[in-house]
Amino acid sequence: MSTTFFIPPVNLMGEGSVQDAINFIAQKKFKQGLVVTDKVLNEIGMVKQLTDQLEAKGISTLVYDGTQPNPTTQNVNDGLDILRQNDCDFVLSLGGGSPHDCAKGIALVASNGGHISDYEGLDQSVHPQLPLIAINTTAGTASEMTRFCIITDEERHVKMAIVDKHTTPVLSVNDPALMVAMPASLTAATGMDALTHAIEAYVSTAATPITDAVAIKAMELIQANLADAVENGENMAAREQMAYAEFMAGMAFNNASLGYVHAMAHQLGGFYNLPHGVCNAVLLPHVQRYNAQVCPERLTDVATAMGIDTTGMTPQQGANAAIAAIEKLAKKVGIPAGLKALGTKEEDINVLTENALKDVCGLTNPKQATHQEIADIFKAAM
């Protein structure tokens, strides 16, 4: 059985890599770009620092800073209007997963036409998106280097999972100097998001030796560095290691895909407009407890990667140790204990479950669930 490995053609890592990205863009002879970001990054001056450097290279820019924390179909449409009115020949996203996903939606529709909802699911587009350069400011989603694009459909109140090789950026940039401004709560949420990516990819039915290797290393780095990055945001060594961890976790799930944690978290985000990383962190141990029925050996490897001595443990004991380690790290970095604390209501579980079962991310979960089983996981996570 053949497999395909997806990754951007160029990936810049480390302190100072933003300047290398500016040079890359200039070498491509782009003329005018749409910068997709959010209002916070615009207000603190990070966007202007970037656009000034581009202008110095003769590259004009326009800025769309309307991206919401869970980017919507309207965000995509608004950014697309600016792009089309000004004949932009490339898109640059600056921020975390939300600006990157919004930029992917804009760039994909710009080259394929129609509406972003036309591309929900797996590989629904015909043409590659407009060239996208993704400059990352968080260590979590890995959207800067994946083929995944998550957009909230405001009419249906669901997050659409768009998994398409044509949404892969041409350049990803992870400069830890841009990440020191992340508040502790965001550092924690994005870090747990990266851990979720690594674990879901490792237990996925589409896992390969390549994805296994980067997933395990990502878990080790997150266990070793996330708490330090949360406690001291100026710790550049921890920030850099977390940047590598989220990138490797992205390599893993970009090719092995995900599972029910994401399928369920997408519904919470779309229905209640909740932060994605926090939803993942709350759901992660509960879904893995369900998965332990079929892949306890894999979860034992997760426990080992997270610093647990699993010598002499049975597979089920190892799986339990992994779940306990996940819960311990989540508590240490300040993740809420349950979904009720986020405003989730039990009367909504039925519709959340129905939508989760339609999410493409669930297809590679190691055990396929019934409606009742997904509902039970939601209830256990309350």
Buried (B, 14 or more C-beta within 10 A) or exposed (E): EEEEEBBBEBBBBBBEBBEBBBEBBBEBEBEBBBBBBBEEBBEEEBBBEBBEBBEEEEBEBBBBBBBBBBBBBBBBBBBBEBBEEBEBBBBBBBBBBBBBBBBBBBBBBBBBEEEBBBBBBBEBBEEBBBBBBBBBBBBBBBBBBBBBBBBBBEEEBBBBBBBBEBBBBBBBBBBBBBBBBBEBBBBBBBBBBBBBBBBBBBBBBBBBEBBBEBBBBBBBBBBBBBBBBBEBBEBBEBBBBBBBBBBBBBBBBBBBBBBBBBBBBBBBBBBBBBBBBBBBBBBBBBBBBBBBEBBBBBBBBBBBBBEBEBEEBEBBBBBBBBBBBBBBBBEEBBBBEEBEEBEBEEEBBEEBBBBBBBBBBBBBBBBEBEEEBBBBBBEBBB
